[in-house]
Amino acid sequence: MTPTWYVTFEVRKRGTLPKQRSPRETRTFTTEAEAKAFVRSKLDEGLAVFAGTINPSVPRQLIPSARIRAWLDDELSDTERHTGPDTE
């Protein structure tokens, strides 16, 4: 199956690295349920998380970290979910 959801989360620094690396990491998931389970595990670790759908999935969704908990509780209405600029 093709992944349709992504979750981006902050990565904690561990030790000293010889070169700079991104403070964020992204994982992809085939279902919204899998993405939500992963988000819950990262929130339990105290990490900042946001999620969304991968193009060309329709409707496009972006769930910012401020709305993650509501998304997990399925409290977001369609108008609260941020969509891309050309949703028709």
NORNORUR-V856825 format. One record per run of one state. SS is the DSSP state (H for helix, E for strand, - for the rest). FROM is the first residue (numbers start at 0). TO is the last residue. If there is no record, write none. Layout:
# NORNORUR-V856825
ss=SS from=FROM to=TO
ss=SS from=FROM to=TO
This chain:
# NORNORUR-V856825
ss=- from=0 to=3
ss=E from=4 to=9
ss=- from=10 to=22
ss=E from=23 to=28
ss=- from=29 to=30
ss=H from=31 to=43
ss=- from=44 to=47
ss=E from=48 to=52
ss=- from=53 to=60
ss=E from=61 to=62
ss=- from=63 to=63
ss=H from=64 to=71
ss=- from=72 to=80
ss=E from=81 to=81
ss=- from=82 to=87
